[in-house]
């Protein structure tokens, strides 16, 4: 099975190609606010490196967050467009679950995958050593997040992701941010969905104001 995966939950945008349990090619960028411009370039670079044509893909995987609202919308729309255009199944993958998968050491210890949620919070998710989610993703204030996640895990978990430093935890040697390589690995195993929805976890920073009704509508 040949899988194309896209991950845009954070400032790191990435694309990966996966086949038969192996990473075939990957590319990434960290240009601010440029996921929309860069994804096609990353995809073409990966396809050229692998020697694949778009028509040879079997399914599409995409990271669902939590993370940047804009980044998630761009990545999911990009994945949906390719899946629709090529009539391929689309698989949504939790970005924190994928981040946790980047840590292969200490197989018996739960992992806590973390990304910076801004506004003094982290997005976090507990994932088992086998890669299965132990709880839904959550947003937690920096202060107290370490204790809260440890209590939920029942033990001190392994802290995965660069945001571990924000809660005073020692980061384990996994990836700093979610990457399409792990999204691809999970997308090859998970069932396709009729629709994928981003995991926002909390409301958007920009909230539509509650305006009085127009007198023209009365």
TARARA-V681498 format. One record per residue. N is the residue number from 1. OMEGA is omega in degrees with one decimal (999 if undefined). D_CENTER is the distance of its C-alpha to the mean C-alpha in whole Angstrom. Layout:
N OMEGA D_CENTER
N OMEGA D_CENTER
//
This chain:
1 178.6 21
2 -173.9 20
3 168.3 16
4 178.8 14
5 179.7 10
6 177.3 9
7 -176.7 5
8 -176.1 7
9 -178.3 5
10 177.6 8
11 176.1 11
12 174.6 10
13 -176.9 10
14 177.3 10
15 179.3 12
16 173.5 13
17 -172.6 16
18 176.8 16
19 173.7 20
20 176.1 21
21 -177.1 19
22 172.1 19
23 -177.2 17
24 -179.6 19
25 174.8 18
26 177.8 15
27 -178.9 15
28 175.6 14
29 173.3 15
30 177.0 15
31 -176.6 17
32 173.6 17
33 -174.7 17
34 -180.0 17
35 -178.4 14
36 -179.4 16
37 -169.6 19
38 -172.2 17
39 179.0 15
40 179.0 18
41 178.6 20
42 179.5 17
43 -179.4 17
44 177.9 21
45 -180.0 21
46 179.8 19
47 178.9 21
48 179.9 24
49 -178.9 23
50 -174.7 23
51 -179.4 26
52 168.8 24
53 -180.0 25
54 -179.0 23
55 178.9 25
56 177.9 24
57 -179.3 21
58 177.3 20
59 -178.5 17
60 173.7 14
61 -179.5 10
62 175.5 7
63 -174.9 4
64 -177.3 5
65 9.4 4
66 -179.0 7
67 -179.2 7
68 178.7 10
69 -178.3 12
70 179.7 13
71 -179.9 10
72 -179.9 8
73 -179.4 12
74 -177.7 12
75 -179.1 10
76 177.8 10
77 178.0 14
78 180.0 14
79 179.3 13
80 179.9 15
81 179.1 18
82 -179.5 18
83 179.6 18
84 -177.0 21
85 -178.2 23
86 -178.7 23
87 -178.4 23
88 175.0 20
89 -179.4 18
90 -177.6 15
91 175.7 12
92 -176.7 9
93 175.4 7
94 -176.8 5
95 178.9 2
96 174.8 6
97 178.0 8
98 178.6 6
99 179.0 7
100 -178.6 10
101 -179.2 11
102 177.9 12
103 -176.3 15
104 -178.2 18
105 176.3 21
106 -172.4 22
107 -176.3 22
108 -174.2 23
109 176.0 22
110 178.0 19
111 171.7 16
112 -179.7 14
113 -171.9 11
114 166.6 11
115 -179.4 10
116 179.0 13
117 -176.0 13
118 -179.7 16
119 176.6 19
120 -178.3 20
121 169.0 17
122 164.7 14
123 -175.4 11
124 174.1 12
125 174.9 12
126 -177.4 14
127 -179.0 14
128 176.9 17
129 179.1 18
130 178.6 18
131 -179.8 14
132 177.6 15
133 176.8 14
134 178.6 17
135 177.9 16
136 175.3 14
137 179.7 11
138 172.9 14
139 -176.7 15
140 176.2 18
141 177.9 20
142 -178.3 20
143 179.3 24
144 -177.6 24
145 -178.6 20
146 180.0 21
147 -178.0 24
148 -178.2 22
149 176.8 19
150 178.1 22
151 178.8 24
152 -178.6 22
153 -176.4 21
154 178.5 25
155 176.6 25
156 -179.3 23
157 170.3 20
158 -173.3 18
159 -174.8 16
160 179.0 13
161 -176.3 12
162 179.3 14
163 177.4 14
164 -178.9 17
165 -178.2 19
166 -179.5 19
167 177.0 20
168 -179.5 23
169 178.8 21
170 -177.1 22
171 174.4 18
172 -173.7 18
173 171.5 18
174 178.0 15
175 176.1 12
176 -176.6 12
177 177.5 9
178 -176.1 5
179 -178.5 7
180 -179.9 8
181 179.3 11
182 173.9 9
183 179.8 7
184 179.8 11
185 178.9 12
186 -178.8 11
187 177.9 12
188 -175.5 15
189 -174.1 16
190 178.3 15
191 175.7 17
192 -179.3 16
193 177.0 16
194 177.5 19
195 176.1 16
196 -179.0 13
197 178.2 12
198 176.5 9
199 -176.6 9
200 178.6 11
201 -179.9 13
202 -179.2 16
203 178.9 18
204 176.5 17
205 -180.0 19
206 -178.0 22
207 179.8 23
208 -176.7 26
209 176.6 29
210 -176.4 32
211 175.6 35
212 -179.2 38
213 -179.8 39
214 176.5 41
215 177.9 45
216 -178.8 44
217 -176.9 43
218 999 45
//
